Amino acid sequence: MAANTGNLPSYDELLDTSGLYCPEPIMLMHNKVRDMSPGQVLKVVATDPATTRDVPKFCQFLGHELLGQDVSSESSYLYFIRLA
């Protein structure tokens, strides 16, 4: 999925993983999606550059839809994930 710096999707839940490094952001995402319902959208805020690789793989592996992402900043990354 290409970076989306325009209209970012609305979301149901927010997970801020700022300051955490691999594997913590993905572990917290696993825990968060367990508490959510299919079709809901999770916004993830991250500062770890590894999430640019890990979040799309997380979505692909678990069947979630990566609706949008903004990785244009070198200090903060945003991801919008619709749960399967």
DSSP file (Angstrom, degrees, kcal/mol; ACC not computed):
  #  RESIDUE AA STRUCTURE BP1 BP2  ACC     N-H-->O    O-->H-N    N-H-->O    O-->H-N    TCO  KAPPA ALPHA  PHI   PSI    X-CA   Y-CA   Z-CA
    1    1 A M              0   0    0      0, 0.0     2,-0.1     0, 0.0     3,-0.1   0.000 360.0 360.0 360.0 138.4    0.0    0.0    0.0
    2    2 A A        -     0   0    0      1,-0.1    67,-0.4    68,-0.0     2,-0.1  -0.397 360.0 -88.1 -78.0 156.6    1.3    3.4   -0.8
    3    3 A A        -     0   0    0     65,-0.1     2,-0.6    -2,-0.1    67,-0.2  -0.389  38.3-149.6 -63.0 140.7    1.8    6.1    1.7
    4    4 A N        +     0   0    0     65,-5.3    68,-0.1     1,-0.1    -1,-0.1  -0.938  30.5 158.9-118.5 108.3   -1.4    8.2    2.3
    5    5 A T        +     0   0    0     -2,-0.6     3,-0.1    65,-0.1    -1,-0.1   0.377  63.5  63.1-107.9   2.6   -0.7   11.8    3.3
    6    6 A G  S    S+     0   0    0      1,-0.2     2,-0.9     0, 0.0    -2,-0.1   0.570 107.7   0.9 -93.3-118.0   -4.1   13.1    2.2
    7    7 A N  S    S-     0   0    0      1,-0.0    -1,-0.2     0, 0.0    -2,-0.0  -0.645  71.0-158.9 -79.9 107.0   -7.5   12.1    3.7
    8    8 A L        -     0   0    0     -2,-0.9    60,-0.0    -3,-0.1    -3,-0.0  -0.622  24.7-101.8 -86.6 146.6   -6.8    9.6    6.4
    9    9 A P        -     0   0    0      0, 0.0     2,-0.1     0, 0.0    -1,-0.1  -0.150  31.9-108.8 -65.1 158.1   -9.6    7.2    7.4
   10   10 A S        -     0   0    0     70,-0.0     2,-0.3    33,-0.0    32,-0.0  -0.424  40.3-153.4 -76.4 164.8  -11.7    7.7   10.6
   11   11 A Y        -     0   0    0     -2,-0.1    31,-0.2     1,-0.1     3,-0.1  -0.956  26.7-149.7-145.3 159.3  -11.1    5.1   13.3
   12   12 A D  S    S+     0   0    0     29,-2.7     2,-0.3    -2,-0.3    30,-0.2   0.782  84.9  23.1 -96.8 -36.0  -12.7    3.4   16.3
   13   13 A E  E     -a   42   0A   0     28,-1.8    30,-2.9     2,-0.0     2,-0.4  -0.950  65.3-145.5-135.2 152.4   -9.7    2.8   18.5
   14   14 A L  E     -a   43   0A   0     -2,-0.3     2,-0.5    28,-0.2    30,-0.2  -0.964   8.6-172.1-120.8 135.2   -6.2    4.4   18.9
   15   15 A L  E     -a   44   0A   0     28,-2.9    30,-2.6    -2,-0.4     2,-0.7  -0.968   7.2-164.0-125.9 114.2   -3.0    2.6   19.9
   16   16 A D  E     +a   45   0A   0     -2,-0.5    30,-0.2    28,-0.2    28,-0.1  -0.870  17.4 167.5-101.7 110.9    0.0    4.8   20.6
   17   17 A T    >   +     0   0    0     28,-3.4     3,-2.2    -2,-0.7    30,-0.5   0.090  21.8 152.6-107.2  21.0    3.2    2.8   20.5
   18   18 A S  T 3   +     0   0    0      1,-0.3     3,-0.1    28,-0.2    28,-0.1  -0.240  67.2  18.4 -54.9 134.8    5.5    5.9   20.4
   19   19 A G  T 3  S+     0   0    0      1,-0.3     2,-0.3     0, 0.0    -1,-0.3   0.337 100.2 113.8  86.6  -6.6    8.9    5.2   22.0
   20   20 A L    <   -     0   0    0     -3,-2.2    27,-0.4     3,-0.0    -1,-0.3  -0.718  50.1-153.6 -99.4 150.3    8.5    1.5   21.7
   21   21 A Y    >   -     0   0    0     -2,-0.3     3,-2.1    -3,-0.1    -3,-0.0  -0.845  39.3 -31.3-122.8 158.4   10.7   -0.7   19.5
   22   22 A C  T 3  S+     0   0    0      1,-0.3    -1,-0.1    -2,-0.3    29,-0.0  -0.129 121.8  17.4 -46.0 131.2   10.2   -4.1   17.8
   23   23 A P  T 3> S+     0   0    0      0, 0.0     4,-2.2     0, 0.0    -1,-0.3  -0.963 113.0  71.5 -99.3   7.3    8.6   -6.4   18.9
   24   24 A E  H <> S+     0   0    0     -3,-2.1     4,-2.6     1,-0.2     5,-0.3   0.871  94.3  53.4 -57.8 -45.0    6.6   -4.3   21.3
   25   25 A P  H  > S+     0   0    0      0, 0.0     4,-1.9     0, 0.0    -1,-0.2   0.922 113.4  44.0 -57.5 -42.3    4.4   -2.4   18.8
   26   26 A I  H  > S+     0   0    0     -3,-0.3     4,-2.4     2,-0.2    -2,-0.2   0.890 112.0  52.7 -70.1 -38.7    3.2   -5.6   17.1
   27   27 A M  H  X S+     0   0    0     -4,-2.2     4,-1.9     1,-0.2    -1,-0.2   0.921 111.0  47.3 -61.8 -42.9    2.7   -7.3   20.5
   28   28 A L  H  X S+     0   0    0     -4,-2.6     4,-2.4     1,-0.2    -1,-0.2   0.858 109.2  54.3 -66.8 -34.6    0.5   -4.4   21.6
   29   29 A M  H  X S+     0   0    0     -4,-1.9     4,-2.6    -5,-0.3     5,-0.2   0.922 106.4  51.9 -63.7 -43.4   -1.4   -4.5   18.3
   30   30 A H  H  X S+     0   0    0     -4,-2.4     4,-1.1     1,-0.2    -2,-0.2   0.930 112.4  45.9 -57.0 -46.3   -2.2   -8.2   18.8
   31   31 A N  H  X S+     0   0    0     -4,-1.9     4,-0.6     1,-0.2    -1,-0.2   0.895 112.8  50.2 -64.9 -40.7   -3.5   -7.5   22.3
   32   32 A K  H >< S+     0   0    0     -4,-2.4     3,-1.2     1,-0.2     4,-0.2   0.914 106.3  52.9 -66.7 -44.4   -5.6   -4.5   21.1
   33   33 A V  H >< S+     0   0    0     -4,-2.6     3,-1.2     1,-0.3    -1,-0.2   0.778  98.9  65.5 -67.3 -24.0   -7.3   -6.2   18.2
   34   34 A R  H 3< S+     0   0    0     -4,-1.1    -1,-0.3     1,-0.2    -2,-0.2   0.825 103.0  48.0 -62.9 -29.8   -8.5   -9.0   20.6
   35   35 A D  T << S+     0   0    0     -3,-1.2    -1,-0.2    -4,-0.6     2,-0.2   0.401 104.6  77.5 -91.2   1.9  -10.6   -6.4   22.3
   36   36 A M  S <  S-     0   0    0     -3,-1.2     3,-0.0    -4,-0.2     6,-0.0  -0.650  76.6-118.5-110.8 166.8  -12.1   -5.0   19.1
   37   37 A S    >   -     0   0    0     -2,-0.2     3,-1.9     1,-0.1    46,-0.3  -0.714  39.2 -87.5-102.9 153.8  -14.8   -6.3   16.7
   38   38 A P  T 3  S+     0   0    0      0, 0.0    46,-0.2     0, 0.0     3,-0.1  -0.316 114.5  28.2 -55.8 139.4  -14.4   -7.2   13.0
   39   39 A G  T 3  S+     0   0    0     44,-2.4    45,-0.1     1,-0.4     2,-0.1   0.133  90.8 122.3  92.8 -19.2  -14.9   -4.2   10.8
   40   40 A Q    <   -     0   0    0     -3,-1.9    43,-2.7    42,-0.1     2,-0.5  -0.368  59.6-126.9 -72.2 158.0  -13.7   -1.7   13.3
   41   41 A V  E     - B   0  82A   0     41,-0.2   -29,-2.7    -3,-0.1   -28,-1.8  -0.922  16.4-158.6-113.5 130.7  -10.7    0.5   12.4
   42   42 A L  E     -aB  13  81A   0     39,-2.9    39,-2.7    -2,-0.5     2,-0.5  -0.916   4.7-153.3-107.3 128.2   -7.6    0.8   14.6
   43   43 A K  E     -aB  14  80A   0    -30,-2.9   -28,-2.9    -2,-0.5     2,-0.5  -0.898  13.5-164.6 -98.7 128.3   -5.3    3.8   14.3
   44   44 A V  E     -aB  15  79A   0     35,-2.8    35,-2.0    -2,-0.5     2,-0.5  -0.960   6.8-164.1-116.6 129.2   -1.7    3.0   15.3
   45   45 A V  E     +aB  16  78A   0    -30,-2.6   -28,-3.4    -2,-0.5     2,-0.3  -0.950  21.0 169.6-109.0 129.5    0.9    5.7   16.0
   46   46 A A  E     - B   0  77A   0     31,-2.6    31,-3.2    -2,-0.5   -28,-0.2  -0.955  35.2-169.1-140.4 156.3    4.5    4.5   16.0
   47   47 A T        +     0   0    0    -30,-0.5   -29,-0.1   -27,-0.4    -1,-0.1   0.442  63.5 101.5-118.6  -8.6    8.0    5.8   16.1
   48   48 A D    >   -     0   0    0    -28,-0.3     3,-2.0   -31,-0.2     4,-0.3  -0.686  63.6-149.2 -81.3 119.0    9.9    2.6   15.3
   49   49 A P  T >  S+     0   0    0      0, 0.0     3,-1.5     0, 0.0     4,-0.3   0.758  92.8  72.3 -59.4 -23.5   10.9    2.6   11.6
   50   50 A A  T >> S+     0   0    0      1,-0.3     4,-2.6     2,-0.2     3,-1.4   0.732  80.9  73.3 -64.4 -20.4   10.6   -1.2   11.7
   51   51 A T  H <> S+     0   0    0     -3,-2.0     4,-2.2     1,-0.3    -1,-0.3   0.767  80.8  70.7 -66.3 -22.6    6.8   -0.8   11.7
   52   52 A T  H <4 S+     0   0    0     -3,-1.5    -1,-0.3    -4,-0.3    -2,-0.2   0.777 114.0  28.0 -63.5 -23.5    6.9    0.3    8.1
   53   53 A R  H <> S+     0   0    0     -3,-1.4     4,-1.3    -4,-0.3    -2,-0.2   0.797 123.4  49.5 -97.6 -42.9    7.8   -3.4    7.4
   54   54 A D  H  X S+     0   0    0     -4,-2.6     4,-2.6     1,-0.2    -3,-0.2   0.863 103.9  54.9 -73.3 -39.3    6.0   -5.1   10.3
   55   55 A V  H  X S+     0   0    0     -4,-2.2     4,-2.4     2,-0.2     5,-0.2   0.940 108.6  47.2 -66.2 -47.3    2.6   -3.5   10.2
   56   56 A P  H  > S+     0   0    0      0, 0.0     4,-2.5     0, 0.0    -1,-0.2   0.900 114.7  48.2 -59.3 -37.8    1.8   -4.5    6.6
   57   57 A K  H  X S+     0   0    0     -4,-1.3     4,-2.8     2,-0.2     5,-0.2   0.892 108.7  54.0 -68.0 -38.6    3.0   -8.0    7.3
   58   58 A F  H  X S+     0   0    0     -4,-2.6     4,-2.0     2,-0.2     6,-0.3   0.938 111.9  45.0 -56.6 -48.6    0.9   -8.1   10.4
   59   59 A C  H  X>S+     0   0    0     -4,-2.4     5,-1.4     1,-0.2     4,-1.3   0.926 114.4  47.7 -63.2 -46.3   -2.2   -7.2    8.3
   60   60 A Q  H  <5S+     0   0    0     -4,-2.5     3,-0.3     1,-0.2    -2,-0.2   0.918 112.9  48.2 -62.1 -44.5   -1.4   -9.6    5.6
   61   61 A F  H  <5S+     0   0    0     -4,-2.8    -1,-0.2     1,-0.2    -2,-0.2   0.868 120.1  36.5 -65.9 -38.3   -0.7  -12.5    7.9
   62   62 A L  H  <5S-     0   0    0     -4,-2.0    -1,-0.2    -5,-0.2    -2,-0.2   0.466 110.7-114.2 -98.3  -2.0   -3.9  -12.0    9.9
   63   63 A G  T  <5 +     0   0    0     -4,-1.3    -3,-0.2    -3,-0.3     2,-0.1   0.620  65.1 144.4  82.4  12.7   -6.2  -10.9    7.0
   64   64 A H      < -     0   0    0     -5,-1.4     2,-0.6    -6,-0.3    -1,-0.3  -0.466  50.4-118.0 -79.9 157.7   -6.7   -7.4    8.2
   65   65 A E  E     -C   82   0A   0     17,-2.7    17,-3.1    -2,-0.1     2,-1.2  -0.869  11.0-144.2-101.7 122.4   -7.0   -4.5    5.7
   66   66 A L  E     -C   81   0A   0     -2,-0.6    15,-0.2    15,-0.2     3,-0.1  -0.736  22.2-179.0 -82.5  99.4   -4.4   -1.8    5.8
   67   67 A L  E     -     0   0A   0     13,-2.0     2,-0.3    -2,-1.2    -1,-0.2   0.845  58.6 -22.5 -72.3 -35.3   -6.7    1.1    4.9
   68   68 A G  E     -C   80   0A   0     12,-1.3    12,-2.7    -3,-0.1     2,-0.3  -0.982  53.7-165.1-170.0 158.5   -4.0    3.8    4.9
   69   69 A Q  E     -C   79   0A   0    -67,-0.4   -65,-5.3    -2,-0.3     2,-0.5  -0.992  11.1-155.1-151.9 150.9   -0.7    4.8    6.2
   70   70 A D  E     +C   78   0A   0      8,-2.4     8,-2.1    -2,-0.3     3,-0.2  -0.916  28.6 152.4-129.1 104.2    1.4    7.9    6.6
   71   71 A V        +     0   0    0     -2,-0.5     6,-0.1     6,-0.2    -1,-0.1   0.006  40.7 109.3-117.0  23.7    5.1    7.1    6.7
   72   72 A S        +     0   0    0    -68,-0.1     2,-0.3     2,-0.0    -1,-0.1   0.730  63.7  75.4 -76.3 -21.3    6.2   10.5    5.3
   73   73 A S  S    S-     0   0    0      3,-0.5    -3,-0.0    -3,-0.2     0, 0.0  -0.678  71.8-146.9 -89.2 145.3    7.6   11.7    8.6
   74   74 A E  S    S+     0   0    0     -2,-0.3    -1,-0.1     1,-0.2     3,-0.1   0.535  97.4  43.5 -85.5  -6.1   10.9   10.3    9.8
   75   75 A S  S    S+     0   0    0      1,-0.3     2,-0.3   -27,-0.0    -1,-0.2   0.603 117.1  30.5-114.9 -15.1    9.8   10.6   13.5
   76   76 A S        -     0   0    0    -58,-0.1    -3,-0.5     2,-0.0     2,-0.4  -0.994  58.4-163.5-150.3 139.5    6.2    9.3   13.5
   77   77 A Y  E     -B   46   0A   0    -31,-3.2   -31,-2.6    -2,-0.3     2,-0.4  -0.966   6.2-157.9-126.1 138.4    4.2    6.7   11.5
   78   78 A L  E     -BC  45  70A   0     -8,-2.1    -8,-2.4    -2,-0.4     2,-0.4  -0.937   9.2-177.3-118.5 140.2    0.5    6.3   11.3
   79   79 A Y  E     -BC  44  69A   0    -35,-2.0   -35,-2.8    -2,-0.4     2,-0.5  -0.994  12.5-159.5-135.5 141.2   -1.4    3.2   10.2
   80   80 A F  E     -BC  43  68A   0    -12,-2.7   -13,-2.0    -2,-0.4   -12,-1.3  -0.980  16.8-175.5-123.6 118.4   -5.2    2.6    9.8
   81   81 A I  E     -BC  42  66A   0    -39,-2.7   -39,-2.9    -2,-0.5     2,-0.6  -0.956  17.8-152.2-123.8 123.7   -6.2   -1.1   10.0
   82   82 A R  E     -BC  41  65A   0    -17,-3.1   -17,-2.7    -2,-0.5   -41,-0.2  -0.851  30.6-124.4 -92.5 125.5   -9.7   -2.5    9.4
   83   83 A L              0   0    0    -43,-2.7   -44,-2.4    -2,-0.6   -19,-0.1  -0.435 360.0 360.0 -75.2 139.8  -10.1   -5.7   11.3
   84   84 A A              0   0    0    -46,-0.2    -1,-0.1    -2,-0.2   -20,-0.1   0.435 360.0 360.0 -77.4 360.0  -11.1   -8.9    9.6
